[in-house]
Amino acid sequence: MKTILSGRTREVIIDTGGPVVIIGESINPTRRKKLVTTLQEGNFDFVLELAENQIKAGADVLDVNVGFPGVDDVKLLPETVRILQDRFDIPLCLDSPNPRAIEAALKIAAGKCLINSVNGEEASLKALLPVAKEFGAAIIGLCMDDDGITHDPEKRLSIAEKIIERAVKAGIKAEDVVIDPLAMAVSADPQACRVTLETIRLVHQKLDHNITQGASNISFGLPDRESLNSAYMAMSVYNGLTCPIANPEKITSIVRAADLVLGRDDFAVRFVEYFQSRQ
């Protein structure tokens, strides 16, 4: 199954058969005080710097989150989208819990965006599915619902099925629903990674939908996060992850290696090209 996103002219195809597409996570004020400060000042230089660094490091899509306390994201998110698309021709993933901010950004965005995210809660489905349909956007379906977060992979699969069914009924193409199996911190729950990996496997095998996740969530609060994230990333790709939301400066080499090992990189062309580009 293929999910196609686009910028002004550039298309990115996310394919369940691979190779992995990287959604850059760094335009996010969480733990980035400089981003909060510069955005509050109306200065977008740091946003552009983060975007450029991620693209150079291998990002195919950029996640854009400008949410912080006191922000008017209905104004700031579309403004950030406009400034990014004036400089870079790359698809965007619009990341906000505020449906009004998502809608405002889609009104001015060029190409086909990805919405991060819709979940199985009725309020979320009713608020965002019509917006995605109106603007022709793809959506991320997060595996939680009105009952909260389940630790049963089969139940997470059922939530994914529900989101897909409701999206199709709303007029959204099935291939435009990317599933997020919900990665949780393994420091808080020793079984968290096993549950998410099994959910990835089930969604891949039974639904054949593209799959994303906030890949660094699992290592929160632990030392040597890069090693832990790398191990988890390789396992996730093997089970069916196709478009992680991650820091490309830290994860691209692992993704290229996983694609090569899984036979998705003939004669190691992409693997070698990546490392030559970093020299």
C-alpha positions as CSV (number, residue, x, y, z in Angstrom):
1,M,0.0,0.0,0.0
2,K,1.3,3.4,-0.9
3,T,0.7,6.8,0.8
4,I,1.7,9.7,-1.3
5,L,2.6,13.1,0.2
6,S,3.8,16.2,-1.6
7,G,5.3,19.6,-1.2
8,R,5.0,22.3,-3.9
9,T,6.3,19.9,-6.5
10,R,8.2,17.1,-4.8
11,E,6.4,13.8,-4.0
12,V,7.3,11.3,-1.3
13,I,5.9,7.8,-1.5
14,I,5.5,5.8,1.7
15,D,5.3,2.2,0.7
16,T,4.5,-0.8,2.9
17,G,7.2,-2.6,0.9
18,G,9.8,0.0,1.8
19,P,12.2,1.7,1.8
20,V,11.7,3.5,5.1
21,V,10.7,7.2,4.9
22,I,11.9,9.4,7.7
23,I,9.7,12.1,9.1
24,G,12.0,14.6,10.9
25,E,10.9,15.3,14.5
26,S,13.0,18.3,15.4
27,I,10.7,21.2,14.8
28,N,9.0,20.7,18.2
29,P,9.4,23.1,21.2
30,T,9.4,20.2,23.7
31,R,12.9,20.4,25.4
32,R,14.0,23.0,22.9
33,K,13.9,26.3,24.8
34,K,15.6,28.2,21.9
35,L,12.8,27.2,19.6
36,V,10.2,28.6,22.0
37,T,12.1,31.8,22.5
38,T,12.7,32.5,18.9
39,L,9.1,31.7,17.9
40,Q,7.9,34.0,20.7
41,E,10.0,36.8,19.1
42,G,8.6,36.1,15.7
43,N,12.0,34.9,14.5
44,F,11.9,31.9,12.2
45,D,15.7,31.5,11.6
46,F,16.0,28.6,14.0
47,V,13.0,26.8,12.4
48,L,14.7,27.1,9.0
49,E,18.0,25.9,10.5
50,L,16.3,22.9,12.0
51,A,14.6,22.1,8.8
52,E,17.7,22.4,6.7
53,N,19.8,20.2,9.0
54,Q,17.1,17.5,9.0
55,I,16.8,17.5,5.2
56,K,20.6,17.3,4.9
57,A,20.6,14.4,7.3
58,G,18.0,12.4,5.4
59,A,14.5,13.6,6.4
60,D,12.0,13.0,3.6
61,V,9.1,14.8,5.4
62,L,9.2,17.4,8.2
63,D,6.9,17.2,11.3
64,V,5.9,20.8,12.3
65,N,4.9,21.4,15.9
66,V,4.8,24.9,17.3
67,G,2.8,24.2,20.4
68,F,3.9,25.7,23.7
69,P,2.1,27.4,26.6
70,G,0.4,30.7,25.6
71,V,0.9,30.3,21.9
72,D,-1.8,31.2,19.4
73,D,-1.1,28.1,17.2
74,V,-4.0,29.0,14.9
75,K,-1.9,31.9,13.8
76,L,1.6,30.5,14.3
77,L,1.3,27.1,12.7
78,P,0.2,28.4,9.2
79,E,2.8,31.1,9.4
80,T,5.5,28.5,10.1
81,V,4.2,26.3,7.2
82,R,4.3,29.2,4.8
83,I,7.9,30.2,5.8
84,L,9.1,26.6,5.5
85,Q,7.5,26.0,2.1
86,D,8.9,29.3,0.8
87,R,12.4,27.8,1.4
88,F,12.0,24.1,1.1
89,D,10.1,21.8,-1.3
90,I,9.3,19.0,1.1
91,P,6.1,17.4,2.3
92,L,5.0,18.5,5.8
93,C,3.4,16.6,8.7
94,L,1.2,19.1,10.6
95,D,1.4,18.3,14.3
96,S,-1.1,19.9,16.7
97,P,-3.8,18.8,19.2
98,N,-5.8,21.9,18.0
99,P,-8.0,21.0,15.0
100,R,-8.4,24.8,14.3
101,A,-4.7,25.2,13.9
102,I,-4.5,22.1,11.6
103,E,-7.3,23.5,9.4
104,A,-5.7,27.0,9.3
105,A,-2.4,25.5,8.2
106,L,-4.0,23.3,5.5
107,K,-5.7,26.3,4.0
108,I,-2.3,27.8,3.1
109,A,-0.2,24.7,2.7
110,A,1.0,23.6,-0.8
111,G,0.8,20.0,-1.8
112,K,-0.5,17.1,0.3
113,C,0.2,17.1,4.0
114,L,0.0,14.5,6.7
115,I,-2.1,15.3,9.8
116,N,-0.5,14.3,13.2
117,S,-2.8,13.0,14.5
118,V,-6.3,11.5,14.7
119,N,-7.2,8.9,17.3
120,G,-10.1,6.6,18.0
121,E,-11.9,9.0,20.4
122,E,-15.2,10.2,18.9
123,A,-14.3,13.8,19.5
124,S,-11.0,13.4,17.5
125,L,-12.7,11.5,14.6
126,K,-15.5,14.1,14.3
127,A,-13.1,17.1,14.5
128,L,-10.4,16.0,12.1
129,L,-11.7,13.5,9.5
130,P,-13.9,16.2,7.8
131,V,-10.9,18.5,7.7
132,A,-8.6,15.8,6.2
133,K,-11.3,15.1,3.6
134,E,-11.8,18.8,2.7
135,F,-8.2,19.5,2.1
136,G,-7.1,16.1,0.7
137,A,-4.7,15.4,3.5
138,A,-3.5,12.1,4.8
139,I,-3.9,11.3,8.5
140,I,-2.0,9.5,11.2
141,G,-4.3,7.2,13.2
142,L,-3.1,6.9,16.8
143,C,-4.1,3.6,18.5
144,M,-6.0,4.9,21.5
145,D,-9.7,5.7,22.0
146,D,-12.3,6.8,24.5
147,D,-11.2,4.0,26.9
148,G,-7.7,5.4,27.0
149,I,-4.5,3.5,26.2
150,T,-4.7,-0.3,26.0
151,H,-1.8,-2.6,26.5
152,D,-3.3,-5.4,24.4
153,P,-1.9,-5.4,20.8
154,E,-5.1,-7.0,19.5
155,K,-7.2,-4.1,21.0
156,R,-4.8,-1.6,19.4
157,L,-5.3,-3.4,16.1
158,S,-9.1,-3.0,16.6
159,I,-8.7,0.7,17.2
160,A,-6.6,1.0,14.0
161,E,-9.4,-0.8,12.1
162,K,-12.0,1.5,13.5
163,I,-10.0,4.6,12.5
164,I,-9.5,3.3,9.0
165,E,-13.2,2.4,8.7
166,R,-14.4,5.8,9.9
167,A,-11.9,7.6,7.6
168,V,-13.1,5.6,4.5
169,K,-16.7,6.4,5.4
170,A,-15.7,10.1,5.6
171,G,-14.4,9.9,2.1
172,I,-10.7,9.5,2.8
173,K,-8.8,6.9,0.8
174,A,-7.7,3.9,2.9
175,E,-4.1,4.3,1.8
176,D,-4.2,7.8,3.3
177,V,-4.5,6.5,6.8
178,V,-1.1,5.9,8.4
179,I,-1.3,4.0,11.7
180,D,0.6,4.9,14.9
181,P,0.8,1.9,17.2
182,L,1.7,4.1,20.2
183,A,5.3,3.8,21.4
184,M,5.6,4.2,25.2
185,A,8.5,4.6,27.6
186,V,10.0,1.2,28.5
187,S,11.4,2.8,31.7
188,A,7.8,3.1,32.9
189,D,6.6,-0.3,31.6
190,P,9.0,-3.2,30.9
191,Q,6.5,-4.6,28.3
192,A,5.9,-1.3,26.5
193,C,8.2,-2.1,23.5
194,R,7.0,-5.7,23.1
195,V,3.4,-4.5,23.0
196,T,4.1,-1.8,20.4
197,L,6.3,-4.2,18.3
198,E,3.5,-6.8,18.3
199,T,1.0,-4.1,17.3
200,I,3.3,-3.1,14.4
201,R,3.5,-6.7,13.3
202,L,-0.3,-7.1,13.4
203,V,-1.1,-3.9,11.5
204,H,1.5,-4.8,8.9
205,Q,0.3,-8.4,8.4
206,K,-3.5,-8.0,8.7
207,L,-4.1,-4.4,7.4
208,D,-1.0,-3.7,5.2
209,H,-1.1,0.0,6.1
210,N,1.8,2.3,6.5
211,I,3.0,2.7,10.0
212,T,4.6,5.5,11.9
213,Q,5.6,6.2,15.5
214,G,7.4,8.7,17.7
215,A,10.5,6.5,17.7
216,S,12.4,8.1,20.5
217,N,9.5,7.9,23.0
218,I,10.6,4.5,24.3
219,S,13.9,5.6,25.7
220,F,12.7,8.6,27.8
221,G,14.4,8.9,31.1
222,L,17.2,6.3,30.3
223,P,20.9,6.6,29.6
224,D,22.5,6.0,26.2
225,R,19.2,6.7,24.5
226,E,20.7,6.4,21.0
227,S,21.7,2.8,21.5
228,L,18.2,1.9,22.8
229,N,16.5,3.8,20.0
230,S,18.7,2.2,17.4
231,A,17.9,-1.3,18.6
232,Y,14.2,-0.6,18.8
233,M,14.2,1.1,15.4
234,A,15.7,-2.0,13.7
235,M,13.2,-4.3,15.3
236,S,10.3,-1.9,14.3
237,V,11.4,-1.8,10.7
238,Y,11.7,-5.6,10.6
239,N,8.1,-5.8,11.9
240,G,6.6,-3.3,9.4
241,L,7.4,0.3,10.5
242,T,7.6,2.4,7.3
243,C,7.8,6.1,8.3
244,P,9.1,6.8,11.8
245,I,9.0,10.3,13.3
246,A,12.6,10.7,14.5
247,N,15.7,12.8,14.5
248,P,17.3,12.0,11.1
249,E,20.7,13.1,12.3
250,K,20.6,10.1,14.8
251,I,18.6,7.5,13.0
252,T,19.2,7.6,9.2
253,S,22.2,5.3,9.3
254,I,20.2,2.7,11.2
255,V,17.3,3.0,8.7
256,R,19.6,2.7,5.7
257,A,21.2,-0.3,7.3
258,A,17.9,-2.0,8.0
259,D,16.6,-1.4,4.5
260,L,19.8,-3.0,3.1
261,V,19.6,-6.0,5.4
262,L,15.9,-6.5,4.4
263,G,16.8,-6.5,0.7
264,R,15.3,-3.1,-0.1
265,D,18.5,-1.5,-1.4
266,D,19.9,-3.2,-4.5
267,F,23.7,-3.4,-4.5
268,A,23.7,-1.1,-1.3
269,V,23.4,2.0,-3.5
270,R,21.4,4.1,-1.0
271,F,23.5,2.9,1.9
272,V,26.7,3.9,0.3
273,E,25.4,7.2,-1.1
274,Y,24.2,8.2,2.4
275,F,27.6,7.6,4.0
276,Q,29.4,9.3,1.1
277,S,27.1,12.4,1.5
278,R,28.1,12.6,5.2
279,Q,31.9,12.7,4.5
